[in-house]
Structures are given as structure tokens and as C-alpha cells.
């Protein structure tokens, strides 16, 4: 199984997740180069080696499309034996992975990249609170010894994440700040509260550290596939709906926050509008209305770009344990790296089209279920 794979066991590659996470499908490591730049390794669990096309387990994963997260349980896309054990990047366990290696200059601009079929051994299972505490971003919550031991290296990763985030927002990526409902259950599973999910600002920055590295990996793989004219399932997000934007503009004008509809057609201009709303008392309302005026992101074999991220090519690659499109993209990457035949664009990629449509449908279904269950708990509580 390890033949023709790159040995990455010399890299610590810790996982960083919520404290109660059971599935660990990504691990990261960042080093500073002699010229002040960075090298980032984003290792992703190699689920596609275990879940083969045409098998019953693959058919079930495709039908589910995504894992579903509810207040009292998670409904996984894959069996626990895979998602929480064999594929999960557990500490001190040898695991197969696909690893994106990206070299960046001192300003956080990618200069070169490569993708490895590798094997790894994570040194630590870190959680966001422990990382935030180690980096001095918060004084709340318990210390995590493993995070404290990696403090200097985590600081380099954090520096890179801030550069990536700054560059992403400058190019016009949208940064929504929306309230998230948290359902609080007692020991018997009865709802006792539904509150706005609060997050320590320092812990939020620890989340952003991982978010930026995942976005970097997803864009790098998308660019890699597009550059080789290889088919893929892209994550697309089209420009906002004009009729809905007109309604939002009318509401904004009444609230004393007028904006030009043409600004909303350009991600960079729209990002400036959002920035101008930050201190307004109704900022979260504006953000929600703007989000609703936008078209829903979906999966497609045609690369139409991602408006919300201001990205020319984007896909999902970093969560194959819980999302089916990531699993399909992994298969294409494997085939390309091994020199095997891959479905050619516009000829015999019908299977990819079918998987993209099924994944978009499953994602909407999961979102509706998650929202309906939260609403149900709200009704029971009232």
C-alpha cells in the first residue's frame, strides 16, 4: 500500500479540530523558509483508497452526499469504522493521505505547489481552544500541553493564515458575520435553551487559521486540475440575483445605508459595502438579507468560479470523510498522479455530472434537515 507514496512521517502534521470532534480528515504544518517565505503542507485523509467506485459503500456515500450534524447526534456519510478510525488522522497512527505542498513568498503569495500521494503520522490531536491559548489569543479555557509544546511552529502557521486572509479579503472575498443558533440539551436530551452561539475572538482566530489553509489547499488543487485540463467537481457560486438585490437596496436606503446595485455585481466592490456596514446596529440583518439575495453555492463539472470567495477556480478537497465531492476529486487526483486514465472533459464525464448533481441535492437536503431540527427544538422550548 505504501509503494509509490511519499514518506511524510518526518512532518509533525497535527490535527486541529473542535474538542469533541471524532473525525479528523485534515492535518497541517507550516515552516518558514530562509528567505522569509513559507512552506505549507495540508495533508488530507486518503478516503478514496478505501471507498472504491461501484461498491455498495460508495453508492451509500453518494446517496447521503454529506454528514449531517444535529444537536444530539451526527449522521455520518461513511461508517464509523472508516470515518472515526481507519481514515481518521489519529495521533501516532500511520495513515494514507493526499498532501498539498505550497511554497509562498513573504507576502503569502503562492510561488509553486505540488500534490503528493503520501503516508503520514500525526504527532498531536489539538483543539481550537488549546491552540488559541498557546498562541496567546485568549486567556480563557484550559491549556493544552501538546499545543503549548508546538507554540513556536503554530505561530508561523498563524502568521501565514493572517497573510492569506488579508490577501483574500483584498481581492474581494466576502466576510459575513451571521449569528448561529446553539441548541442546549440536558443529560436526557431535552432542550433547555436555544441561544446565539458565542465564540471567543481568540478561538475564532484559531478557527480561521485552519479555514485559510483549507481554502489554500482547495484553490491549489482546483488550479492544478484546470491547468492540466482535467475534469473535476467544482464548487461554484454565481453572482447575486438582480431582482433580490433591488429589494435589498430599497430596504438599505430606508435604513439610511444606501448602496449601488452595480456594486453588488463585483465581489471587490461588494466587500467594501459589507465593510461599511460593520458598525451599523442592523449589520447582521443586512448580512442575512444579502446572503439571501445571492444564488446558492452548488457543485458542477463546469468551472464557473466562486463569487463569494472571489476565486476563479475553487473546489472541495479537504473533507472527504464528510463530503462526497471531495472523495470524487481525490479519485481524479490519484489517477492523474499515477498516470492512469481519467474521464476526459465533455466526452465521458457523465459520472462526474451525476455525482455533482447528487451532491448538490444531498447538501440542500441536509441543510433543510439541520434547520428544521433547530426550529423544532425552538418550538418545543417555547
N, C-alpha and C positions, 0 to 999 in steps of 0.2 A: 504493500500500500504506500510506503514511503519512497519508492523508487521514482525518480524524475521529479522529486519535490525538493524545494529549498529548505534547508535546516534553519529555522528562525529561533531555536531554543536559547540562543545567546541573548535575545532581547527579553527584558522583563515582562512586557506586554500585560499590565494589569487590566482587569475589567473594572469599569466604574458604572454603577447602577444604583437604583433605589435600594434601600436597606433590605426590603422584603422581596427583591427580585429572585425568581427561581431560574430564569432562562438568561444565559449570558452569551449573546451572539457577537459581541464586538469587544476587542481589546486594543489599546493604543500605546504608543511610545513615541516620544519626540526628543531629538538630540540637537544641540546647537553645533554648527559647523565652524571651522576655523575662520571663515570669512564673515561670521556674524549671521549667517543664514540658518536654515533649519532642515532637518530630515524628519519626516513624519511617517510612521508605519501604522496603518489601520488594518488590523487582522480581523477577518470575519469568519465565523464558523462555516465549515465546508459541508453544508447540509446536502448539497446535490450529489455528493458521492454515496450517500446512504439512501436518498429518496430518488429512485430512478423513474424515468418517464414510462408510462404504460402500466405501472404497478398499481395495486389496489390502494396502497398508502398514498401514492401520488394523486390518484383520482379523488381520494377523500380530501387531500390537502387543497387541490384545485377547487373542489366544491365549497370548502369552507373559506378559502381565499385569504383569511386573516384570523388571528386570535382575537377573541372578544373579551373585554375587561369589564366586569360588573362589580358593584360594591362588595359583594360577598364571595365572588369566585371569578376565576378566569377560565374561559373555554378555549383550549389551545388548538392551533391549526394542526399540530403534529402530536403524536403520542408522547406522553411524559418520558418514556424510556429514551426517546431521542432528544426532545426539547430541553429536558432538565438534566440529562445525563450524557449520553454518547456524543451529542453535537455541542452541548454547552461547554464554554471555555472555562472549565473549573480550574482552580489553582493547583499547580503541581501535577497536572494530568496531561499526558501527551495528546494533542488534538490536531486534526487536519484543519487547514484554513486556506482561504484566498486572502492574500495580503497586498494592499495598495501601498506602495512606497513612493512618497512625493518629496522632491527636493524643492526648497523655496529660498528666495533671497531674504535679505534682512528686513524687507518691507512686507514679507508674506506673499510675494508673487511666485507662483509655481514656475520652476525653470525646466524640470524634467520629471518623468514619472515612469513607473513600471508596475506590473502586476505579477505576483508570484503565486504559484501553486506550492504551498508550503506546509510545514508542520511546526507546532509551537508548544510551549509550556508556560502558561501564565504564572507569574510569581505571586500575585495577590488578587483578592477579591475586595475591591474598595467600594465604598458607598459615597454618595454626593456630600452628605453631611461631614464625613470624615475628611474628604478632600478639601472642602471649604474651610474646615477648621485648620488643617495642616497648612493651607496657603494663607492663613491669616485673614480670610474674607469674612469670617464670623467668629464670635466667641460663644455662640450657642451650641448646644448638643455635646455629646461625648466625643473625646478624642479617639482616633483610630490609629493604633500603633503602626500598622502597615503603611498607612498614608503618611504618617509622620516620618517614617524611615525613607520615604520616596519624595520628601518635600522639595528638594532642590530640582529634581527631574520634573516633578509636577509643575513647578514654577515655569520651566521652559515651555511645557505644553500649554500652560495658561497664557503665557506671553503670546505664543503663536495664535491661540484661539482669539485673543483680543484683536490682533492684526487682521485675521481673516474676517472677523465680524465687522470691523471698521471698513474694510475694503468692500465687503458685501453690501453694507448699508449705503456706501457712497455710490455704488453702481445702480442703486435704486431698489434693492430688495426691501420688501415691506415688513415692518416690525409691529405686529398687532399686539395690543395689551388687553386681553379679554379675560373677564372673570371666569373661574372654573368652579363648578359645584362639587363639593365633597360630601358624600353621604356617610354619616357616622352611625355605626351599628353597635348594639350592646353584645354581650357574650352569647346571647341566644339568637342573634341575627335580626333583632328588631331595630327599626330605625328610631334613633333618638334625636337626630339633628341633621339638617341639610344646610351647610354653611359655605361661604365663599372660601375656596381653598387659598390659604395664605402661604407665602413662601418667603423665607428669609432671603434678603437680597444677595447675601454671600453664597448661599446654597444655589440660588438661581444662576449665579455666575459659574458655579461648578457644573451645573446642567449645560450651560452654554459652551463650556469647554468641549464636552463630548459632542454637542449638537454641531459645532463648527467643523470638527474633524470628520463627522459623518457626512456633512454636506460636501466637504472637500473630496472625500472618497467617492461619493455618488457622482459628482460632476466629473471627476477624473476618469472614472470608468465610462461614463456617457461619452466624453470626448474621445477616449481611446477607441470605443466601438464605432463612433461616427467617422473618425479618421481612417478607419480600415473598411468603411462601408459595410459593416456587419449589422445584421438585424438585431433588434432588442425590443424590450417593452419599456417605453419611455414614460416618465411621469410628466404629464403636460398640464398646463394651466393657461387658458386663453384670457384675453383682455376682458374687462368688465362689460356687462350688458348696458347699452346706452340708455334704454328706457328706465331701468332701475337707477342709473346714475342721475337722471333728470329728477327723479323723486327725491334722491338723497340731496341733490343740490338745492332743491326748494326747501327741504327741511333745514339744511345748514344755513341758508340765508335767513330764515325765520329765527334761528338761534343766534344770529349775529356772527356766523362763521362761514361766509360765502366762499365758494371756490369755483374755478372754471372747469367745466366738464372735460374740456380738452386735456387738462392736466391729469385727469384720471386715466387717460389712454396711454400715458407714458409712465412706466414704473418709477423713473427717477423723479419726475415732477410730482407724482402721487406720494412718494416717500416724503417729499418736502411738505406736502399738505398734512400728512399724518404727524410730522414733527411739530407743525404749527398748532396742532390740536392737543398736544401733550398736557398742557396745564389747564385746559378747559374743564369745568365741572362735569360736563356731559361727554368727556372724551371716550369713555368706554361705550357709550351709546353710539357715537359716530363710528367707532371702530366696528361695532357689530353690524350697523346698517351698511357700512362699506363692504364688509365681508359678505353680506347677503346680496349685495349688488353684483358681486363677482361670480363668474362661472365656477362650477365645482371642478377641482382638480381631478384628473382621471388618468387611466392608463391607455396607451396607444402605441402601435408599431411605427407610427409616423412621428418624427421629432418636430413638434410644433413649438418647442421652448416652454419655459416656465415663467409666466408673468410675475407671480408673487415673489419669486427669487431673483428676478431679472437675469435669468440664465438662458443661454442659447441651446444648451443640451443638458438634460437632467434625467436621472432615473433612480430607482430604488435598488440598492445593492447590499445595504448594511444590516438588514434584519431578515435573513432567510428562515429563521426559526419561526417567525410570526407573520410573514407576508409572502404570498406565493410569487408575485412578480420578481422579487429578489432571487428566489430559488431558480426561476427560469433564466434570469440574466446570468447567474452563476454558471449554468449549463453552457450558455453561449461562450462565456469567457474561457471555461475549461476547454471546450472544443477548439477555440481559436489558439490557445496557448499550446495545445497538443498537436496542432496542425491537422485536426480532424475536420470532416465535412460539417459545415453549419448551414442552416436554411438560408438561401440567398434571398435578398430583398426583392419583393414584387414577383417572386416566382413560386416558391413552395413554402412560404412562411405562414400558411393558414393556421397552423397550430399556435403560433405566437399571437395571431389576431384573436383566436378563440380564447386563449389564456388571458389576454389583455381585457377583453370584454367581460369574461367571467370574473376577473379580479375587481374591475370597476363596480360590477353589480354586487359582489360579495362585500366590498368595502362600504357601499351605501347601506346595505342591509345591516351590517354590523353597527354602523353609526346610528341607524334608526333604533336598533335594539338597545344600545347603550343609553341613548337619550330617553327612550320610553321607560326603561327601568328606573332611571333617576327621577323622571316625572311621577312614576308610580310610588316611589318612596316619598316624594314630596306630598302626594295626595294622602298617603297613609298617615304621614306626620301631621298634616293639617286636620 
